[in-house]
């Protein structure tokens, strides 16, 4: 079984690549690889490399050339007298090597050097696959360090890759920030575990680098700092605190790395607008006193546990840790409560047109680690050995059906309710039909 997790990763890579080649690269379907919010995350790269224009004046021509009215999205926000990119730069940083490869291929192939022709969009599609696999690979290493047996490790990786909304956002909307946060958070967990075992300076510098990067991908990602007690475990957390208390001056150098990333974003804001500190989300706000917890988790509109039941399964199984490893249970579940509380406190708690609760893609590595540690504690239980893989298979089936339905607008991107959800729930007999059972949502909303 030692090679089973690696074989699972190879299988995931093959299926992901075949999916993208078959579904996204055919005909003109590649034109929506960079889409919606992803246009803004990506736009820094052509703005700096091709157009030398941080006012994004090239936007209208690109929109007219590559997108239909249905795909229209203006990522520029008016702040005062200027329009600027409302999104943070971290996603573009992670896309940059793939963008440069796409630019090189565009020059060599004679494609348009405009940042949106096929070589550029294909490069971002490959980036989505790469970072999904990087995150999964780092989780595989994390499972090994955590003592998760190879069979559960491989099955968790397979179910995470095919049974959650990671599948959709890595392959269908790879220009969104989520798969990049997913990979960076998986790296944060892996290096955090290493640091907890041996708190040396190099690993702490790596954690500081990752924390800064995560913040400029999505500022709310700074919450990962509160995950260290869970990642480290009781003894590891003691090691971390002892190291920091004995050398408190090192926090200055670590903090300077994080601040360096934040300064990078501030300088970009200044180059766009002449102002250092900007708020680019208009009337949208974070209201921590009024979270939409039920809607965020269980609504038919976007509920995480409705559309990604893999997360519910991970949480339920992890409750066994209250008996076997209460530190991990309290710190792990407590951290996820914090994440859900904060993300559900956003005024636009459904996060626009999206599948499931899309910001939770970023935090799937924490669910996976909880599931892996809990499964290890239950590995001698015969019912778990047989039943849990069967439930994971069922969860993958549900996710694949719902992902297909979302791709073809059977599950509406914004307006689902109980009636429309159960009208199509697991109705595989409808998947080949030309008529949409929920067509009324497309007509009326």
C-alpha positions as CSV (number, residue, x, y, z in Angstrom):
1,X,0.0,0.0,0.0
2,X,3.0,2.3,0.2
3,X,2.6,3.5,-3.3
4,X,-1.1,3.8,-3.2
5,X,-1.3,7.5,-2.4
6,X,1.2,8.2,-5.2
7,X,-0.8,6.2,-7.7
8,X,-3.9,8.2,-6.6
9,X,-2.0,11.4,-7.3
10,X,-1.0,10.1,-10.8
11,X,-4.6,9.1,-11.5
12,X,-5.9,12.5,-10.4
13,X,-3.3,14.3,-12.7
14,X,-4.3,12.2,-15.7
15,X,-8.1,12.7,-15.2
16,X,-7.6,16.5,-14.6
17,X,-5.5,16.9,-17.7
18,X,-7.9,14.8,-19.9
19,X,-10.9,16.8,-18.6
20,X,-9.3,20.2,-19.4
21,X,-8.2,19.0,-22.9
22,X,-11.6,17.6,-23.7
23,X,-13.9,20.2,-22.0
24,X,-12.0,23.5,-21.9
25,X,-9.7,23.5,-25.0
26,X,-12.2,22.5,-27.7
27,X,-13.7,25.0,-30.1
28,X,-14.1,28.4,-28.5
29,X,-14.6,27.1,-25.0
30,X,-11.1,28.2,-24.0
31,X,-12.4,31.8,-24.1
32,X,-14.0,31.5,-20.6
33,X,-11.0,30.0,-18.8
34,X,-10.1,33.5,-17.6
35,X,-13.6,34.7,-16.5
36,X,-15.5,36.8,-14.0
37,X,-13.5,37.7,-10.9
38,X,-10.6,35.8,-12.5
39,X,-10.2,38.5,-15.1
40,X,-9.2,40.9,-12.3
41,X,-6.9,38.5,-10.5
42,X,-5.1,37.8,-13.8
43,X,-5.2,41.3,-15.3
44,X,-2.1,42.6,-13.4
45,X,0.1,40.3,-15.6
46,X,-0.8,41.6,-19.1
47,X,-1.1,45.1,-17.6
48,X,2.5,45.1,-16.4
49,X,4.1,42.8,-19.0
50,X,2.3,43.7,-22.3
51,X,0.4,47.0,-21.9
52,X,2.4,48.8,-19.3
53,X,-0.9,50.2,-18.1
54,X,-2.0,49.9,-14.5
55,X,-5.1,51.9,-15.4
56,X,-6.3,48.9,-17.4
57,X,-7.4,51.0,-20.3
58,X,-7.1,47.8,-22.5
59,X,-10.1,46.2,-20.8
60,X,-12.9,47.4,-23.1
61,X,-11.1,46.1,-26.3
62,X,-10.4,42.7,-24.7
63,X,-13.9,42.4,-23.4
64,X,-15.3,43.1,-26.9
65,X,-12.9,40.7,-28.6
66,X,-13.2,37.6,-26.4
67,X,-16.4,37.7,-24.3
68,X,-20.1,37.7,-25.0
69,X,-22.6,39.9,-23.0
70,X,-23.3,36.9,-20.7
71,X,-19.6,36.8,-19.7
72,X,-19.3,40.5,-19.1
73,X,-17.5,41.5,-15.9
74,X,-15.8,44.7,-15.1
75,X,-13.1,44.1,-12.5
76,X,-12.3,47.8,-12.2
77,X,-13.8,49.6,-9.2
78,X,-14.3,53.4,-9.3
79,X,-12.6,54.9,-6.2
80,X,-12.7,58.7,-6.3
81,X,-11.9,59.9,-9.8
82,X,-10.0,56.7,-10.9
83,X,-10.8,53.2,-11.8
84,X,-8.5,50.5,-10.5
85,X,-8.4,46.7,-10.1
86,X,-10.5,45.7,-7.1
87,X,-8.6,42.5,-6.6
88,X,-5.4,41.7,-4.7
89,X,-2.2,40.8,-6.6
90,X,-1.2,37.5,-4.9
91,X,-3.0,35.3,-7.4
92,X,-1.2,37.0,-10.3
93,X,2.1,36.3,-8.6
94,X,1.3,32.6,-8.5
95,X,0.1,32.7,-12.1
96,X,3.2,34.5,-13.4
97,X,5.4,31.6,-14.4
98,X,2.5,30.1,-16.5
99,X,1.6,33.5,-18.0
100,X,5.2,33.9,-19.1
101,X,5.2,30.5,-20.7
102,X,2.0,31.3,-22.5
103,X,3.5,34.6,-23.7
104,X,6.5,32.7,-25.0
105,X,4.3,30.2,-26.8
106,X,2.1,33.1,-28.2
107,X,5.2,34.7,-29.8
108,X,6.4,31.3,-31.2
109,X,3.0,30.3,-32.6
110,X,2.0,33.6,-34.1
111,X,-1.0,34.0,-31.7
112,X,-2.2,37.5,-30.7
113,X,0.1,39.0,-28.1
114,X,-2.7,40.5,-26.1
115,X,-2.8,38.4,-22.9
116,X,-6.1,36.7,-23.7
117,X,-5.5,34.6,-26.8
118,X,-5.4,30.8,-26.6
119,X,-1.8,30.3,-25.3
120,X,-2.4,32.6,-22.4
121,X,-5.8,31.1,-21.4
122,X,-4.4,27.5,-21.8
123,X,-1.5,28.4,-19.6
124,X,-3.8,29.5,-16.8
125,X,-5.7,26.3,-17.2
126,X,-2.5,24.4,-16.7
127,X,-1.7,26.6,-13.7
128,X,-5.0,25.5,-12.1
129,X,-4.1,21.8,-12.5
130,X,-0.5,22.4,-11.3
131,X,-1.6,24.1,-8.1
132,X,-4.3,21.6,-7.3
133,X,-1.8,18.8,-7.7
134,X,0.8,20.7,-5.6
135,X,-1.7,21.1,-2.8
136,X,-2.7,17.5,-2.9
137,X,0.9,16.4,-3.0
138,X,1.8,18.5,0.0
139,X,-1.3,17.0,1.8
140,X,0.0,13.5,1.0
141,X,3.3,14.4,2.7
142,X,1.4,16.0,5.6
143,X,-0.6,12.7,6.1
144,X,2.7,10.8,6.2
145,X,4.1,13.0,8.9
146,X,0.8,12.8,10.8
147,X,0.8,9.0,10.8
148,X,-2.2,8.6,8.4
149,X,-2.0,5.1,6.9
150,X,-1.5,4.9,3.1
151,X,-5.0,3.5,2.2
152,X,-6.9,6.3,4.0
153,X,-4.4,8.8,2.7
154,X,-5.0,7.8,-0.9
155,X,-8.8,7.7,-0.5
156,X,-8.9,11.1,1.1
157,X,-6.9,12.5,-1.8
158,X,-9.1,11.0,-4.4
159,X,-12.3,12.1,-2.6
160,X,-10.9,15.6,-2.1
161,X,-9.9,15.9,-5.8
162,X,-13.3,14.5,-7.2
163,X,-15.7,14.9,-4.3
164,X,-15.4,18.6,-3.5
165,X,-15.7,22.0,-5.3
166,X,-11.9,21.9,-5.7
167,X,-12.7,19.9,-8.9
168,X,-14.8,22.7,-10.3
169,X,-12.5,25.6,-9.4
170,X,-9.3,23.9,-10.4
171,X,-10.6,22.9,-13.8
172,X,-13.5,25.1,-14.8
173,X,-12.6,28.5,-13.3
174,X,-8.8,28.3,-12.7
175,X,-8.4,32.1,-12.9
176,X,-10.2,32.5,-9.6
177,X,-8.0,32.7,-6.5
178,X,-9.2,29.6,-4.8
179,X,-7.0,26.9,-6.1
180,X,-3.9,29.1,-5.5
181,X,-5.0,29.7,-1.9
182,X,-5.6,25.9,-1.6
183,X,-2.0,25.2,-2.6
184,X,-0.5,27.9,-0.5
185,X,-2.5,26.7,2.6
186,X,-1.5,23.1,2.0
187,X,2.2,24.4,2.0
188,X,1.5,26.3,5.2
189,X,0.2,23.2,6.9
190,X,3.1,21.0,5.8
191,X,5.8,23.5,6.7
192,X,4.0,24.4,9.9
193,X,4.2,20.7,10.9
194,X,7.9,20.6,10.1
195,X,8.5,23.8,12.1
196,X,6.6,22.4,15.1
197,X,8.8,19.4,15.2
198,X,12.0,21.4,14.7
199,X,11.6,25.1,15.2
200,X,14.5,26.4,13.1
201,X,14.8,29.8,11.5
202,X,14.6,28.7,7.9
203,X,11.2,27.1,8.4
204,X,9.9,30.1,10.2
205,X,11.0,32.3,7.3
206,X,9.1,30.0,4.9
207,X,6.0,30.4,7.1
208,X,6.4,34.1,7.1
209,X,6.8,34.1,3.3
210,X,3.6,32.0,2.9
211,X,1.6,34.1,5.3
212,X,2.4,37.3,3.4
213,X,1.6,35.6,0.1
214,X,-1.7,34.3,1.4
215,X,-2.7,37.7,2.6
216,X,-2.1,39.3,-0.8
217,X,-4.0,36.4,-2.5
218,X,-7.0,37.1,-0.3
219,X,-6.5,39.3,2.8
220,X,-8.9,37.2,4.9
221,X,-6.4,34.3,4.5
222,X,-4.4,35.9,7.3
223,X,-6.7,33.8,9.5
224,X,-4.4,30.8,8.9
225,X,-2.1,32.2,11.6
226,X,-4.7,30.9,14.1
227,X,-4.4,27.4,12.7
228,X,-0.9,26.8,14.2
229,X,-2.1,25.1,17.4
230,X,-4.1,22.6,15.3
231,X,-1.3,22.0,12.8
232,X,1.4,21.6,15.5
233,X,-0.5,19.5,18.0
234,X,0.0,20.0,21.8
235,X,3.7,19.2,22.0
236,X,4.5,21.0,18.7
237,X,2.7,24.1,19.9
238,X,4.8,24.1,23.1
239,X,7.9,23.8,20.9
240,X,6.8,26.8,18.8
241,X,6.0,29.0,21.9
242,X,9.3,28.0,23.6
243,X,11.3,29.0,20.4
244,X,9.6,32.3,20.0
245,X,9.8,33.2,23.7
246,X,13.6,32.4,23.8
247,X,14.2,34.5,20.6
248,X,11.5,37.2,20.5
249,X,13.6,39.4,18.3
250,X,13.2,37.0,15.4
251,X,9.5,38.0,15.2
252,X,10.7,41.4,13.8
253,X,12.4,39.7,10.8
254,X,9.5,37.4,10.3
255,X,7.0,40.2,10.5
256,X,9.0,42.3,8.0
257,X,8.6,39.6,5.4
258,X,4.8,39.6,5.8
259,X,4.8,43.4,5.7
260,X,6.9,43.3,2.6
261,X,4.2,41.4,0.8
262,X,1.6,43.9,2.0
263,X,3.8,46.8,1.0
264,X,3.9,45.4,-2.5
265,X,0.1,45.6,-2.7
266,X,0.1,49.1,-1.3
267,X,2.6,50.3,-3.9
268,X,0.5,48.8,-6.7
269,X,-2.5,50.6,-5.3
270,X,-0.5,53.8,-5.3
271,X,0.6,53.2,-8.9
272,X,-3.0,52.8,-9.9
273,X,-4.6,55.6,-7.9
274,X,-2.1,57.8,-6.2
275,X,-3.4,56.7,-2.8
276,X,-1.7,54.2,-0.5
277,X,-4.7,52.8,1.3
278,X,-7.8,52.0,-0.6
279,X,-11.1,50.1,-0.1
280,X,-12.1,48.6,-3.5
281,X,-15.3,46.5,-2.6
282,X,-17.8,49.3,-2.8
283,X,-20.7,48.8,-0.4
284,X,-19.8,45.2,0.5
285,X,-18.7,44.9,4.2
286,X,-17.6,42.4,6.8
287,X,-20.1,42.4,9.7
288,X,-18.8,40.0,12.4
289,X,-21.7,40.6,14.7
290,X,-24.2,39.3,12.1
291,X,-22.9,36.1,10.4
292,X,-25.1,34.2,8.1
293,X,-24.1,30.8,9.5
294,X,-27.2,28.8,8.5
295,X,-27.3,30.2,5.0
296,X,-23.6,29.7,4.5
297,X,-23.6,26.1,5.6
298,X,-27.1,24.7,4.9
299,X,-29.1,26.9,2.5
300,X,-30.1,25.6,-0.9
301,X,-28.7,28.8,-2.4
302,X,-25.0,28.1,-1.6
303,X,-24.8,25.9,1.5
304,X,-21.4,24.3,2.0
305,X,-22.8,21.1,3.5
306,X,-25.5,20.9,0.8
307,X,-23.3,21.3,-2.2
308,X,-20.1,19.9,-0.8
309,X,-21.2,17.2,1.7
310,X,-17.6,15.9,1.8
311,X,-16.9,18.8,4.3
312,X,-19.8,17.7,6.5
313,X,-18.5,14.1,6.5
314,X,-15.0,15.3,7.5
315,X,-16.4,17.4,10.4
316,X,-18.6,14.5,11.7
317,X,-15.8,12.0,11.6
318,X,-13.5,14.4,13.3
319,X,-15.6,14.4,16.4
320,X,-14.0,11.1,17.4
321,X,-10.9,13.2,18.2
322,X,-12.6,14.7,21.3
323,X,-12.0,11.2,22.8
324,X,-8.6,10.4,21.3
325,X,-6.9,13.7,20.8
326,X,-8.9,16.5,22.4
327,X,-6.2,19.1,21.6
328,X,-6.5,18.5,17.9
329,X,-10.3,18.3,18.1
330,X,-10.7,21.6,19.9
331,X,-8.1,23.5,17.9
332,X,-9.0,22.1,14.5
333,X,-12.8,22.4,14.8
334,X,-12.4,25.7,16.6
335,X,-10.3,27.1,13.8
336,X,-12.9,26.0,11.2
337,X,-15.6,27.7,13.3
338,X,-13.6,30.9,13.1
339,X,-13.2,30.6,9.3
340,X,-16.9,29.9,8.8
341,X,-17.9,32.7,11.1
342,X,-15.7,35.3,9.3
343,X,-16.5,34.2,5.8
344,X,-20.3,34.0,6.5
345,X,-20.1,37.6,7.9
346,X,-19.5,39.1,4.5
347,X,-22.5,41.1,3.4
348,X,-22.5,39.2,0.1
349,X,-22.3,35.9,2.0
350,X,-23.2,33.8,-1.2
351,X,-20.2,35.3,-3.0
352,X,-22.0,36.0,-6.3
353,X,-22.4,33.5,-9.1
354,X,-20.6,30.4,-7.8
355,X,-20.8,26.7,-7.1
356,X,-21.2,25.8,-3.4
357,X,-19.5,28.1,-0.9
358,X,-16.5,28.9,-3.0
359,X,-14.2,30.6,-0.4
360,X,-14.1,27.3,1.5
361,X,-12.1,25.7,-1.3
362,X,-9.1,27.5,0.1
363,X,-9.6,25.8,3.5
364,X,-10.2,22.2,2.3
365,X,-6.7,21.2,3.5
366,X,-7.8,21.7,7.1
367,X,-10.9,19.5,6.6
368,X,-8.6,16.9,4.9
369,X,-6.2,16.8,7.8
370,X,-9.0,16.5,10.4
371,X,-10.4,13.6,8.4
372,X,-7.1,11.9,8.1
373,X,-6.2,12.2,11.8
374,X,-9.7,11.0,12.8
375,X,-9.6,8.1,10.3
376,X,-6.2,7.0,11.8
377,X,-7.8,7.0,15.3
378,X,-10.6,4.7,13.9
379,X,-8.5,2.5,11.7
380,X,-9.1,-0.6,13.8
381,X,-12.9,-0.2,13.6
382,X,-14.2,-2.7,11.1
383,X,-17.3,-0.7,10.3
384,X,-15.2,2.4,9.6
385,X,-12.8,0.4,7.4
386,X,-15.7,-0.7,5.2
387,X,-18.3,2.1,5.6
388,X,-16.2,5.2,5.3
389,X,-14.8,4.4,1.8
390,X,-18.3,3.6,0.7
391,X,-19.6,7.0,2.0
392,X,-16.7,8.8,0.3
393,X,-17.6,7.1,-3.0
394,X,-21.2,8.3,-2.6
395,X,-20.0,11.8,-1.8
396,X,-17.9,11.8,-5.0
397,X,-20.9,10.7,-7.0
398,X,-23.1,13.5,-5.5
399,X,-20.4,16.1,-6.2
400,X,-19.8,15.0,-9.8
401,X,-23.6,15.1,-10.6
402,X,-24.0,18.5,-9.0
403,X,-20.9,19.9,-10.7
404,X,-22.2,18.7,-14.1
405,X,-25.6,20.3,-13.3
406,X,-23.9,23.6,-12.3
407,X,-21.8,23.7,-15.5
408,X,-25.0,23.4,-17.6
409,X,-27.0,25.8,-15.5
410,X,-29.3,23.1,-14.1
411,X,-28.1,24.3,-10.8
412,X,-28.4,28.0,-11.1
413,X,-25.3,30.1,-10.3
414,X,-27.1,32.4,-7.9
415,X,-30.8,31.7,-7.3
416,X,-31.4,28.1,-6.1
417,X,-34.0,27.3,-3.5
418,X,-35.5,24.2,-2.0
419,X,-38.0,23.6,-4.7
420,X,-35.5,23.9,-7.6
421,X,-32.9,21.9,-5.7
422,X,-35.0,18.8,-5.2
423,X,-36.4,19.2,-8.7
424,X,-33.0,18.1,-10.0
425,X,-31.4,16.4,-7.0
426,X,-29.3,13.4,-8.3
427,X,-31.6,13.3,-11.4
428,X,-29.0,11.6,-13.6
429,X,-31.8,10.7,-16.0
430,X,-32.1,14.4,-16.9
431,X,-28.4,15.0,-17.7
432,X,-28.7,14.2,-21.4
433,X,-31.9,16.2,-22.0
434,X,-31.9,19.3,-24.1
435,X,-34.4,21.0,-21.9
436,X,-33.4,22.4,-18.5
437,X,-35.7,21.5,-15.7
438,X,-34.8,24.8,-14.0
439,X,-35.1,26.9,-17.0
440,X,-37.5,29.2,-15.2
441,X,-34.6,30.5,-13.1
442,X,-32.8,31.5,-16.3
443,X,-35.9,33.3,-17.6
444,X,-37.0,35.1,-14.5
445,X,-33.9,36.1,-12.6
